[in-house]
Amino acid sequence: MLNWILLGVSIVLIIVGYLWRQKLPDKGGKLFRVLPVMLIVAGGYLFLTRLLPIIFGPEPTATLEFSLMPERAQVFGFSISYTTIYTWIAMAVLIIGALIIRLTVFKKPKDTPGDKAPSGAQNVVELIVESVGNYTNAQAHGTGEFLCSYILTIGALLVMSAFLELFRLRPPTSDITMTFSLALMTFLLINVYGIKKKGVFGRIKSLASPTPLVFPFRIISDMAIPVSMACRLFGNMLGGMIVIDLLYMALGSNAVGIPSVLGLYFNAFHPLIQTFIFVTLTLTFINEAIE
């Protein structure tokens, strides 16, 4: 009964706001002109939140259940973590997208003076690659094109993994095993580039600089790099996922629009920040190893 009453109130608010907006003079204060629009929006929100329970029934009592480790699925008799499955999905999307770009945008790439101007899509792709390349060279000069390709690939995978949460899937980066795997690759690259630049003995000597007394402490600090990077990324991504789940649980049947707006931050802007931090730390540690 209450839902029907509130539904009627929402319709009245929408009508009053619309009529008020129609009778406003062309000239007037901005705040005064915004008020009827806010009334219409509030009425529309109330209308949707009351109409859905009437159509689909009352919202069941929500409880927040969370497991530190993701669930597992049986695939062809093998027990596979959902993190692995969702990572495969993210990789498949990126690979298919890359193939589509290669077969359409770069089917006939224009890069010579005699060609017509490159398409807008080609300019965007080239701008992304060039920006990542310039940033990689600025942070870790002299590392070559491979590191640029690796950074671009890792960045794309992290962002795509976060976008999976928009479809109510647990992002792979909310699994500590996933983030530790990425951090372990960074740790290996740090030592590979350090040995490539200075040699094995040069790399060991750099860990004992300026005095051999700091060698054991440098070993401990270097071993802590993958742990700290993995926990930082894991904690931030997991925290964003929990916040959205708490919001859905708190709003219940009123969760219309609000979680989607906040999801743009926690599933788009926030992952971009975490990706930038992870990439920057990777390049910083590699640069320290080759200095």
N, C-alpha and C positions, 0 to 999 in steps of 0.2 A: 504493500500500500504506500509506504514511504517513497519508494522509487517512482510510482506514478505521480505522486504529489510533486516531487522534485523535478520530474520530467515536465510537468505543466509549468512550474516556476521557470525552468530553463527556456521554454518557448516564449513565455511572457517577457523575459529578459532580452531575448533576441529581437522580438517585435518592438519593444520599447527602445532598445538601442538603435534599431534601424530607423524608426520614425524620428527619433531625436536627431540622428545623423542627417536625415533628409531636410529637417527644418532649420539646420544651422545656417547662418549667413556665410557668404563666400569669404568674408574677412572676419577674422577672430583670432584669439590666442591659440597657440598650438596645443596647450594643455587642455583647453576647453574642447577642442576638436577631437582630441584623442580619447576622451572619456566615453563617448558612445561606442567607439570601436572596441574599447576594453570591455564594455558591457556586452557587446555582441560576442566577443571571444569567450568571456566567462560563461555566457549562456550556452554557447556551442559546446564548450568543454563539459559543462554540467549535463547537457543533453546526451552527449556520447557516453559519459560515465554511468548514466542512469539507464540508458537504452540497452547497453550490452548485458547487464544483469537480467533485464526483463526478457531478452531474447535467449540468452545462453544459461540462465539460472545464476544463483548466487556464487560468488567466488569461494572455492574451497579454502579452508584454513591453511595458510602457507607456513611451512617450516623450512628453515635454512639448514640444508644438509651439505656438508663439504668434506671431501676426502683429499688429503694432501697428495696422494698418488692417484692418477686417473684410472678409470675403470678399464677393463680389458674385454676384448671381443674375440669370439671364436671364428676364425677365417680359414676354411678348408682344413679344419682340424688343428690349426695352430692358434695359440693364445697370443694375441697382438694387442698392445696398448693402443688406446684411442689417440694418444699423442702421436704415435707412428702413423695411424690412419689419417689423422687430420693434417699431419705434415706432408703425407703423400698427396692429399687433396690440394694443399697450398702449392706444392711443387708442380702438380699437374696443371693448375691454373696458370702458373707462371710460364711453364714450357709451352702450353697451347697459345698463350698470349704472345710469347716471343715468336712462335711459328707464324701466327697470323700477321704480326708486324713485319716479319721477314718476307712473307709471300705477298703482302699488299703494299705497305709503305716503302719497303726497301727492295721491291721486286726489280725496279729500275732506278736505283739511287742516282741522284743528280749531284755531282761534285766537281764537274769541270766547267770552265768559263763558257763553253759552247752550249751547255745544257740550259734548259729553262730553270727558273727559280725553284728550289726545292719546295715540296709541299709543307703545309703547316705541321702535319704529323711528323714528318721527317725532322723538321726544325726542333720540335719538342723533344724527340728522342735524342737527337744530337746534343741538345742543351743539357739534358739530364746526364748523359755520359760525360760530356765535357766538364760539367760542374763537379761531378764525383771525382774525375781524374785530376782536376786542378786542386781540389781539397786534399786528395790523397797525396799528391806531390808536395803540397805545402806543409802537411803535417809529418810526412815521412819521405823526405826527398831522396831520390835515387833508388827507389825500390822496384821500379819497372812497372809494366802494364799488368802483370799478373795480380799484383796486390789491388790495383784499381778494380779489376774484374771481380775479385773476391769480395771486396767491400760492397760493390754494387749488388752482387748476388745475395750476400748476407742481409743487406738492408732491405732488399725486395722481399726476401723470405720472412723477415721479422714483421714487416708491415702487412704482408698477406696473411700471416698467421694471426695477427691481431684482428684483421677484418673478419675472420671466421666467426668471431664472437657476435657480429651483427646478425648472424643466422642462429644464435643461441647455441653455438658449439663452443666447447672449452678450447681456448687457444693453446697451441703446443707450448708457447713460451710461459704458460702457467705451470709447467712441469719442470721440476728442478733438474731432471735428467737431460731434458732438451737444452736448457740454458747452460748446463755444465758442459755438454758436448760442444756447443758453440764457443764457450770460453776456453775449452781445452784446445780447440783448433787455433785460437788466438795465441795460447801459450806455446804451441808448437811453432807457429809462424815467428814468434818473437825470437826463439832460439835458432830457427832455420836461417832467418835473415841475419841474426847476430853472428852465427858461424860462417855464413856466406861472405859477410863483410870483413870479419876479423880472423877467421879460422878458428879451429877448436881451442887452441891454446890462447889465442887472443881473446876469445869470448870468456874463458875462465879467468884470464888476467884482468879483464874489465870488471868482473865480479869481485875481485880482490883489490880494487882501486878505491881510495888512495892508499890503503894499508891492508895487509893480509888479515888483520884482526876483524875486518867487517865482512870477510868472506862467508862465514856461516850465517850471518844476519841477512846478507844479500840473497843467499840460497833460500832462506825461509821466506823472505819477502817476495821473491820470484815465484815460489811454490804457492804463495797465497793469492797470486794474481787471478788464476782461473776460478778459485773459490769465491773471491770477492766479486768478480764480474758476474759469475753465475747467480749468486745470491741477490745481487742488486737488480738484475734484470728480472729474475723470478719473483722477487718481492713486489716490485712495482707492477708487473703485469697481473700477478695474482690479486693484488690489492684493488686494482681497477675492476676486475671481474667480480670480486666480493661486494664492492660498493654498488654495482648495478644490480646484483642479486638482492641485496638488502633493500634497495629502492623498490624493486618489484614487490618484495614481500611486504614492505611498509605501506605502499599505496594500494595494493590489492586490486579491486575492480576500478580504482581511480587511475591506474597506470596506463593512461592514454596520452601519448605525445611526450610527456615529461621524460620518461626513460630514453626515448628516442633522441631527444635533444641533448641530454647529458651523455648519451652513448656516442654522439659525435666527438665529444672530448675524450672519453675513456677508450673508445675503439678506433679513433682516427688521430686526433691531435696528440694525445698522451703517448700512443705507440711510436709516433714519429719522433717525439722527444727522446724516448728511451732508445730508439734505434740510433739516433744521432749520438747519444752518450756512449752507447756500446761501440759504435764505429770510431768515435774520437778516442776512447780509451785504447782500443786496439792499435790505432795508428800512433798514439803517444808512446805506448810501451815498445812498439817496434822501432820507433825513432830513437828511443833511449838505448836500445840494444845495438844499433848500428852507428851511434855517435862515437 
